[in-house]
């Protein structure tokens, strides 16, 4: 059995005396190591360190011009703070102050001159064993972290799928194409990004916005699917879908569902305070809800419904711009206009102009 049973271990030897480098290289190779590099030029130590990434460094302390402390200073910036890399100083100086300083700057042990083979190998054996235990633990931690990331991704995917299917349930009775919720989420995310929201917030908005009408699950079919205009009582019931949706989403500890609750409750509030359910005004309305309000109406106008044909993009923008500062936040409207101008929303433009304005909720609402 070799003295050092890690033939893969990489060792760097730095000593200004070529004879000392030769002795240590021969000693280490004789002990079973096959990856030993050495230099008698301390200024070449950093290059060798970066090229070979050693598991242990044997470093002469007293060298003219560029001593062991200087070499250690060259190496240290390239070693992670949490990395266990044994630095062993070679020295004939047995003074307490020198050793204290060496330990303070990162040395793990000392090898005395003249060399004692048994002592050197015992010290290096202990340090290399600690080094490889550290590497094994690091590899295990990385594996666990990877498994945690994979599991987190699986949970996020499952959450997104559940939300998607929940949204399908709310759309099932009210959208033959089953695409409205997806488009509102996508356009809301585009507007959010245009307005400078963080990537994380934009992602949440893309996922939360489709749940804006979740409360329609609670609306009776004879009201939700009615083609005629709604009377006062029916319209009041329809309006209640905002609070119903917020109730279904309330109480979650997850940011995604918290945003979805906020949107469900306030996406029919108007910039001028004339909306519902709480008659909020201006910045009192959450920004994500102001964004969804515009995206929702834009999609409703540009796609056909049983009670109306699709509008052209130009006509839809004209209608929305006309409500800027009234129903809609002007900054959100401006962001949508910029996105459309750059051609980033892919919809078929239809040359059709409606005879009258379509309300944000729907054309058949009570006068």
N, C-alpha and C positions, 0 to 999 in steps of 0.2 A: 504493500500500500504506500502511495506517495505521501510525503510530508504535508503537502497542500492539495487535497483532493478536489480541486476545481480547475481542471486544465483550461477551461474557458475564461478564467479570470484574467483581466487585463491590468498590467502594472506599469506605471511610469516611474523611471528612476532619473533623478536630476542631482548631479554632483559635479562640481567643477574639476574634480580629479578623475581623469579618464580611467585610471586604475581602479578606483572605487566603483565606478559604473560597471566596469568589466566584472569585478568580483561579485557584485550584487546580481547582475544579469545571470552569471554562471550559477550562482547559488540558487536563484529562483527557478531557473530552468531545471536544475538538478532536483528540485523539490516537486516537480511535476507541472509547472506552469509553462505554457507554450506561447503566450502573448505578452512578452516583456519587451519594452522599448526604453532606451536610455539616451541621455545626452549629457555632455560636460559643458554645454553652453546654456546657461540659465535663461537667456533671452529667447531660446528656441523652445522653451518648455510649454508656453501657451499654444503654439502651433501643434506640437505633439499631443498636447492634452485634447485639443479640439478634434484632431484627426483620429485619435484612438479612443477617446472617452474612457479612461481607465476606471477600474473598480477600486484602485488604491494608488496613492502617490507616495513614493519615497523621496523626500526632499531635503537636500543638504541645507543646513541652517546658515552656516557662515561661508559665503562665496563673495569674492571681490566684485564690486560694482553693482551687482544685482543679486542680493542675498535671498535667502529663503522667504523672508517676509515679503519682499517685493514680488517674488514668483507667486506666492500665495495670493497676494493682492491682484495679480493678473488673472488668476484662475477663478477666484471667488465669484465674480460677476456672472460666470457661466455655469454656476452650480445653483440649483433651486434651493430655496431656503429650507424646504422640508426634506431635502435629499440627504441621505447618510452616505457621505463619501469620505473614507478614511484618508487623512493626510498624516503621514508619519515623518517627523523631522529626524534627520541624521545629524548628530552633533557630538563633539568631544567636550562641549561646554556643559558642565553639570550644575551650573549655578541656578539657584531657585528663581531668580528674577527672570532669567531667559526662558525657563520652562513655563513660568506663569504667563509671560507675554505670549508665548507660542500657543498655549492652551486658550488664551483669551481671543486669539484671532482665528481659531478653528482647528488647531492640531488635535489629533486624537491620541497620539502616542509618540514615543521617542525610541530611536535606535542609537546606541552609543558606539563611538569609535574607540578602539578598533572593534571590528565586527565579531560577534559571537554567533555562529551559525544557529545553535539551538535556541538562543534567546530571540534572534530575528524571526525564525520560523514560528515559534510559539506566539509571538506578538502578532505576526501577520495572519496566522491561522485564526486567532480570535477575531481580528478585525474583518477578515474576509468572510468568516462565518456570519458575523453581524450584518455585513454588507448584503450577502445573498439572502439572509432572512428578511432584510428590509425589502429587497427586490421582489421576493416571493409575496410578501404582504402587500406591496404596492400593486402587483399584478392581480392579486385576489381582490383588492379594493376596486381596481379598475373594472374587473369583471362584474363585481356587485353593482358598481355605478352604472355599467352598461345595462345590466338586467333591470335596474331601477328605471333607467331612461326608456327602455323598451316597454316596461310595464306601464309607465306613465303615458307613453304614446298610445298604448292599447286602451288605457282608460279614457284618454282624451278622444280617441277615435270612437269608442263606445258612447261617450257622452254626446259627441256630435251626431252620431247616428240616431240616438234616442231623441235628441232635439229635432232632427230632421223628420223623423217619423211622427213626432208630436205635432210638428207644423203641418205635415201632410193631413193629419186628422182635422186640423182647423180649416184647411183648404178644401177638404174632400167634398164638402157640400156647396162650395161657393166659387170654385175655379175649375173649369173643365180641363184646362191644360195642366194644372198642378205645377205651374212654373212661376206664378206671381211671387211667391215667397222667396224663391231663389233669386229672382231678378232684383227684388227690393234689397235683399242682403248684399248683392254684388254692387249695385249702384250706391247704396249707403256707404259701403267700404271705400268705393272710389272717391266719393265726396269727402269722407273723413280723411283720407290720405291727402287729397288736394288741400284740405284746410290745415294740414300739418299735424294731425293726430299721430301719436306714436304707432309703430308697427303692431305692438301688442294690443293697443286699443282698437286699431282698425280690424285686427283679426277678431276680437270679441264682438265688434259691431257687425261684422259680416255674418257671424253666427247668431247673434241676438236679434238682429233686425227682422228676420223672417218670422219671429214669434209675435210680432206687433199685434196681430189680430187673433191671437190664440183664444181670446175671450169669446169669439164668435161661436165656439163650441156650445156656449150656454144660451145662444139665441135660438128661439123656436124656428122651425123650418118655414112656417107660414109668414114669418117676418123676414127672415134672412133671404128666402128665395122669392119673395113677392116682386112681381114686375111692375106693379102699379106704385104710385107714390105712397109713402108711409103716412099714416095719420099721426096726430100728436102722441098718442099713447104708444104706438108702434115705434115711433122715432125715439122716444124716451127709452124703450126697451133696447133698441139697437145701440144707443149711446152707452148703455151699461156694459157693453162688451169690453170697454177699457178697464173698468174696475174688476170685472170678472177675470180678465186675463192676468191682471196684477195679482189678484187673489190666488190664482192657480200657481203663480210663480213665486209667491212671497215666501220669506223665511229661509232662503237658501244661503249657505255660507260661501258659495262659489261666485266669483266676479261675473262670470258669463250670465248666470241666471239672475243675478242682481241687476245687471244692465238690462236684461230682457224684461224684468218686472218694471223697471223705470220707463222703458220704451212703451210697453203695453199700456201703462197708465196714462202717459202724457203725450202720445204721438198725435192726438187730436187737439192739443192746445194750440192757440194761434198767437203769433207774434204780437198782435195788438190787444190780446186779452179776450177776444171774442169766442175762443174755442171752449172745449169741455175736456175733462170732467171737473177741473178745479179752477178754471178761468185764470190760469197763469199767464204772465205777460213777459215778453222780451227774454232777458237772461234768466228769469225765474224758471223758464222751461229748460230742462237738461239739453245740452248741445246734441247728444245722440238722438234725442227725440225730435229735435228740430231738423236734423238731417234725414231721419226716417220719414218724417212728414213730407218732405220734398220728394224723396225717392219713391214713396208710395203713390203720391199723386202723379208723378211723372210716368210711372209704369202703368197706372190705371188709365191714363189718358192715351198712351201710345199703344195700347193693346185692346183688342175688341172684347166686349163683354156681351152677355145676352141682351142687355138693355141699351147698348150703344156700339157703333163701329169704332175702330182705332183712329186716333188722331195722328197727324204727321208730327215728327219731332219738332219742326219749326213752329207749328201751331201750339203744341204742348208747351214749348219754352215761352212762347208769347203769353199764354195763359198764366203760367207760373210766375213769369216776370211781372205780370199785372197785379199779382198778389204779394209781391215783394214789399215788405214793410207792413203788410196787413195780416195775411194768413201765415206768411213765411218769413223766416229770418233772411234779410238781404244778403248776408255773407254766405249763407248756404246756397241761395239761388245763384249768386255770382260764381261759386265753385262749380255748380252743375253746368252753367253756361260755358265755363272754360273747358270742362271735360268734353262736352259735346262738340265744341269748336275744334278741339284737337282730334276729333273722330274716334274717341276712345269708348264710345257706347255704340254697339253694333245693333241697330234696329232698322227695319225697313221703313223708309219714309213714304208715307201715303199722302197723296195730294187731295186732302179732304178737310174742309173747314166746318166746325160745328156751328149750328145756328145760335147757340147760347153756351154760357159757361157751365162746366160740369163741376159740381161741388166736390170737395175733398172726400166726403164720405160716399156719396153716389148721387146720380142725377135725380133719383126718384124720392129723395128725402122731402120732408114736409116743408112748405114754403115759409 
